[in-house]
């Protein structure tokens, strides 16, 4: 029997809640455990239910949805997902910088919701599989590669651990952003060409940035919007010089 995931909806519009609940009835792996009409009630509901998935409206009577999320983030389980939804797409960038798993526009489109729910269940299954295999060294089918730190230490990494590389001009070195939230500096003579050669998903988008395309959601205002845990990376710029190459490489992946 497939696991049923707990859902909480935080929205001040009763009609929007009803419509979303109706759409979610199509998914037998989902159970709506409660709804809240403002931020304070939403925070209390999340603390009570400990949901796997939260649908968070952006504009509430007492606070913004991003403020709600910042208050509950530390209380959520490691794999809990937050989907912001609103009638205003101007909030999309802030949403993804505030721990969003995905973003939907009101009124909810059934096909868009289906895509999001497919992503959600795929992520839950992947997380469950990863948890059950934590004692297994490595990821099946993914070859590690070796990098060298400024102190000469050797570090073995996999592409799935890396969100992006950034060049620190003040130190004249590249460093790598890892999925555990840390940055690993690389030896001084490391080049962008060497980094891109490690994996086909590594693509240079700016003279100071190389991203892992597998974590890219969109490019908005010439900035890369990334999937968690790299969604707090605010200034991953895309320059004109590299934009066409990035698009060409994307269609080859």
KAFENSUL-V468865 format. One record per helix or strand of 3 or more residues. SS is the DSSP state (helix for helix, strand for strand). FROM is the first residue (numbers start at 0). TO is the last residue. Records with the same first field share a line. If there is no record, write none. Layout:
SS: FROM-TO / FROM-TO
//
This chain:
strand: 4-9 / 29-35 / 52-56 / 80-85 / 101-104 / 144-147 / 153-156 / 161-167 / 172-177 / 182-184 / 201-205 / 208-211 / 215-219 / 222-225
helix: 13-23 / 38-48 / 64-74 / 88-95 / 109-131 / 158-160 / 191-196 / 212-214 / 239-251
//
